[in-house]
Amino acid sequence: MVRKISKNYSNSDMPKTGSYPVFYAIGLTGHRLKISVLLLIDELNQIDFDGLLSRLGGVSRFVLIKMLRDLESDSVITKTISGSKVGYSLTLTGKQIIPILNSMND
């Protein structure tokens, strides 16, 4: 049985700083794929699109592109283009979220 939540929270409801960083992290990473992407980028420091796609196994290109765009628009990752390769790395905000995600994983 699924419990309905009475209020819909958006990213704008989540404080970006202050005393509730865990709410911000959860708001940004509401989808488990986003958490996996962030942890992979953190582990490898920088990774290209094809590397992410192969390591996530079973994720469609379309879904991964959408997740990466969401994370980029939230200023959690940055995209770098070198020739025909597109790479991703964490921003300062992304690096600050990683310990929260790791503690939630423990």
C-alpha positions, -999 to +999 in steps of 0.1 A: +000+000+000+013+034-009+009+063+015+000+096-001+019+127+010-003+157+015+022+183+003+043+183-028+078+197-021+098+212-048+135+219-049+127+256-042+113+244-008+146+228+002+171+251+019+204+253+000+223+262+031+216+265+068+207+238+093+190+213+070+216+201+044+202+166+044+168+179+031+187+197+003+206+165-006+174+145-006+156+171-027+183+171-053+187+133-054+151+122-051+157+096-078+180+067-069+197+070-103+209+105-094+225+091-062+243+065-083+255+090-108+268+113-080+286+085-062+302+073-095+314+107-104+328+112-069+346+078-070+362+084-103+366+122-100+355+127-136+338+104-160+325+106-195+289+099-206+297+065-221+315+055-189+285+064-168+261+046-192+282+013-191+286+014-153+249+020-146+238-010-166+203-011-181+197+027-180+186+042-213+205+070-228+174+092-227+170+087-189+207+093-182+207+124-202+177+138-183+193+130-149+226+146-159+207+177-171+188+179-139+220+176-118+237+202-140+208+226-136+209+221-098+246+231-100+257+197-085+278+186-115+296+204-143+299+192-179+331+196-198+335+190-235+368+179-250+366+171-287+339+145-290+340+135-254+316+149-227+329+146-192+312+152-158+326+162-125+312+174-091+309+210-082+316+223-047+279+218-039+281+182-052+312+175-031+294+187+000+264+164-007+286+132-010+292+128+028+254+130+033+247+104+007+275+081+021+261+084+056+226+075+043+241+045+026+257+032+058 
